[in-house]
Amino acid sequence: DPNCGCCNDWVEYLRRDGFRVQTFDTGNTAMRQRLGLPLKYASCHTGLIGGYVIEGHVNAREIRRILTEKPDAIGLAVPGMPVGSPGMDGPEYGDRRDPYDVVLVLRDGSSRPYQSYFRT
């Protein structure tokens, strides 16, 4: 989404982690629909890597994991914009860390937790 500042922060995070990233500044609602990602998993940016949709502030570790495990799935999502996730972790947020899940979005549109962060 060209109007989203945290999208650039997430892209830079991935580049620092060794990913090559190409960006297209367009709205992502049509892209999500084209890729088959249900709207309930929406966030501010949509990516595609290795045939998997990556929606929102997904951690590099989970992207590498899905590429290794190769599950039969649409991809990964971090719905919303949780503070503390990659790209939402800048100094403007201080020490705030919201609990969140990276979910594996299955082909039938359902999901299951893939990894949890900041849960006590």
C-alpha contacts under 8 A as a table, 3 or more apart, distances in Angstrom:
res1	aa1	res2	aa2	distance
1	D	4	C	5.61
1	D	7	C	7.28
1	D	25	D	5.88
1	D	26	T	5.68
1	D	27	G	4.99
1	D	28	N	6.02
1	D	44	C	6.13
1	D	45	H	5.70
2	P	5	G	7.99
2	P	25	D	4.85
2	P	26	T	6.10
2	P	27	G	7.02
4	C	7	C	5.59
4	C	8	N	7.65
4	C	44	C	6.80
5	G	8	N	5.86
5	G	9	D	7.05
6	C	9	D	4.92
6	C	10	W	6.25
6	C	87	G	5.22
6	C	88	M	6.22
7	C	10	W	5.14
7	C	11	V	6.27
7	C	44	C	7.03
7	C	45	H	6.32
7	C	87	G	6.69
8	N	11	V	5.03
8	N	12	E	6.17
8	N	87	G	7.54
9	D	12	E	5.15
9	D	13	Y	6.15
9	D	86	P	7.63
9	D	87	G	4.53
9	D	88	M	7.66
10	W	13	Y	4.95
10	W	14	L	6.31
10	W	57	H	6.65
10	W	86	P	5.72
10	W	87	G	4.14
10	W	88	M	7.81
11	V	14	L	5.18
11	V	15	R	6.26
11	V	21	V	6.85
11	V	87	G	7.84
12	E	15	R	4.98
12	E	16	R	6.12
13	Y	16	R	5.20
13	Y	17	D	6.31
13	Y	86	P	6.75
13	Y	87	G	6.89
14	L	17	D	4.95
14	L	18	G	6.48
14	L	19	F	5.39
14	L	20	R	7.73
14	L	21	V	7.49
14	L	60	A	6.42
15	R	18	G	5.15
15	R	19	F	4.83
15	R	20	R	5.97
15	R	21	V	6.64
16	R	19	F	7.31
17	D	60	A	7.01
27	G	30	A	7.08
27	G	31	M	7.64
28	N	31	M	4.92
28	N	32	R	6.05
28	N	44	C	7.69
28	N	45	H	6.45
28	N	46	T	6.26
29	T	32	R	5.21
29	T	33	Q	6.36
30	A	33	Q	5.09
30	A	34	R	6.12
31	M	34	R	5.03
31	M	35	L	6.14
31	M	46	T	7.48
32	R	35	L	5.16
32	R	36	G	6.15
32	R	37	L	5.19
32	R	38	P	7.39
32	R	39	L	7.54
32	R	46	T	6.92
33	Q	36	G	5.09
33	Q	37	L	5.94
33	Q	38	P	7.19
33	Q	39	L	7.87
34	R	37	L	7.83
35	L	53	V	7.15
36	G	74	I	7.38
37	L	41	Y	7.22
37	L	53	V	7.56
37	L	74	I	6.98
37	L	105	V	7.92
37	L	109	G	7.41
38	P	41	Y	6.04
38	P	42	A	7.48
38	P	109	G	6.34
39	L	42	A	5.21
40	K	79	P	7.47
41	Y	55	E	7.38
41	Y	77	A	6.18
41	Y	78	V	7.08
41	Y	79	P	4.82
41	Y	80	G	7.72
42	A	55	E	6.67
42	A	56	G	7.22
42	A	77	A	7.69
42	A	78	V	7.95
42	A	79	P	5.40
42	A	80	G	6.61
43	S	46	T	7.55
43	S	55	E	6.21
43	S	56	G	4.79
43	S	57	H	7.88
43	S	78	V	7.04
43	S	79	P	5.23
43	S	80	G	4.86
43	S	81	M	6.53
44	C	55	E	7.81
44	C	56	G	5.87
44	C	80	G	7.49
44	C	81	M	7.49
45	H	55	E	6.08
45	H	56	G	5.28
46	T	53	V	6.99
46	T	54	I	5.84
46	T	55	E	4.61
46	T	56	G	6.28
47	G	53	V	5.69
47	G	54	I	4.75
47	G	55	E	6.16
48	L	51	G	6.25
48	L	52	Y	5.50
48	L	53	V	4.63
48	L	54	I	5.77
49	I	52	Y	5.33
49	I	53	V	6.67
49	I	54	I	7.26
50	G	67	L	6.72
52	Y	73	A	7.54
52	Y	74	I	5.75
52	Y	75	G	4.56
52	Y	76	L	7.42
53	V	74	I	6.02
53	V	75	G	4.50
53	V	76	L	6.28
53	V	77	A	7.95
54	I	58	V	6.89
54	I	63	I	7.80
54	I	75	G	5.83
54	I	76	L	5.05
54	I	77	A	5.88
55	E	58	V	6.94
55	E	75	G	7.91
55	E	76	L	6.21
55	E	77	A	4.46
55	E	78	V	6.27
55	E	79	P	7.40
56	G	77	A	5.90
56	G	78	V	5.15
56	G	79	P	6.39
56	G	80	G	7.25
56	G	81	M	7.23
57	H	77	A	7.57
57	H	78	V	5.69
57	H	81	M	7.01
57	H	85	S	5.92
57	H	86	P	5.58
57	H	87	G	6.56
57	H	88	M	7.67
58	V	62	E	6.97
58	V	63	I	7.21
58	V	76	L	7.20
58	V	77	A	6.40
58	V	78	V	5.82
58	V	85	S	7.40
58	V	86	P	6.93
58	V	102	V	6.51
59	N	62	E	5.52
59	N	63	I	6.59
59	N	85	S	7.34
59	N	86	P	6.22
60	A	63	I	5.01
60	A	64	R	6.24
61	R	64	R	5.26
61	R	65	R	6.15
62	E	65	R	4.77
62	E	66	I	6.14
62	E	102	V	7.92
62	E	114	Y	7.95
62	E	115	Q	7.58
63	I	66	I	5.36
63	I	67	L	6.33
63	I	76	L	7.79
64	R	67	L	5.14
64	R	68	T	6.24
65	R	68	T	5.08
65	R	69	E	5.99
66	I	69	E	5.10
66	I	70	K	5.47
66	I	71	P	6.81
66	I	75	G	7.92
67	L	70	K	5.40
72	D	106	L	7.10
72	D	107	R	7.21
73	A	104	L	7.04
73	A	105	V	5.93
73	A	106	L	4.37
73	A	107	R	5.16
74	I	104	L	7.75
74	I	105	V	5.50
74	I	106	L	5.55
74	I	107	R	5.48
75	G	104	L	5.90
75	G	105	V	5.38
75	G	106	L	7.25
76	L	102	V	6.60
76	L	103	V	5.58
76	L	104	L	4.74
76	L	105	V	5.78
77	A	102	V	5.67
77	A	103	V	5.33
77	A	104	L	6.68
77	A	105	V	7.02
78	V	81	M	7.46
78	V	100	Y	7.52
78	V	101	D	6.41
78	V	102	V	4.98
78	V	103	V	6.48
81	M	85	S	7.74
81	M	88	M	7.13
82	P	85	S	5.93
82	P	88	M	6.85
82	P	97	R	7.83
82	P	98	D	5.79
82	P	99	P	7.43
82	P	100	Y	6.54
83	V	88	M	5.06
83	V	89	D	6.13
83	V	93	Y	7.17
83	V	96	R	6.66
83	V	97	R	5.44
83	V	98	D	5.31
84	G	87	G	7.92
84	G	88	M	5.42
84	G	89	D	4.49
84	G	93	Y	7.93
84	G	96	R	6.65
84	G	97	R	4.47
84	G	98	D	6.09
85	S	88	M	5.20
85	S	89	D	5.92
85	S	97	R	7.83
86	P	89	D	5.95
87	G	90	G	7.04
88	M	93	Y	7.73
89	D	92	E	7.94
89	D	93	Y	6.38
90	G	93	Y	5.87
90	G	94	G	7.47
91	P	94	G	5.30
93	Y	96	R	5.81
97	R	118	F	6.78
98	D	118	F	6.64
99	P	116	S	7.53
99	P	117	Y	5.62
99	P	118	F	4.57
99	P	119	R	5.31
100	Y	116	S	5.94
100	Y	117	Y	5.46
100	Y	118	F	6.86
100	Y	119	R	7.42
101	D	113	P	6.27
101	D	114	Y	7.19
101	D	115	Q	5.77
101	D	116	S	4.36
101	D	117	Y	6.18
102	V	113	P	6.18
102	V	114	Y	5.48
102	V	115	Q	5.19
102	V	116	S	6.22
103	V	111	S	6.10
103	V	112	R	5.51
103	V	113	P	4.46
103	V	114	Y	4.91
103	V	115	Q	6.95
104	L	111	S	5.37
104	L	112	R	5.44
104	L	113	P	6.16
104	L	114	Y	5.51
105	V	109	G	6.28
105	V	110	S	6.00
105	V	111	S	4.39
105	V	112	R	6.87
106	L	109	G	5.45
106	L	110	S	5.43
106	L	111	S	5.46
106	L	112	R	7.88
107	R	110	S	7.32
113	P	116	S	7.15
116	S	119	R	6.65
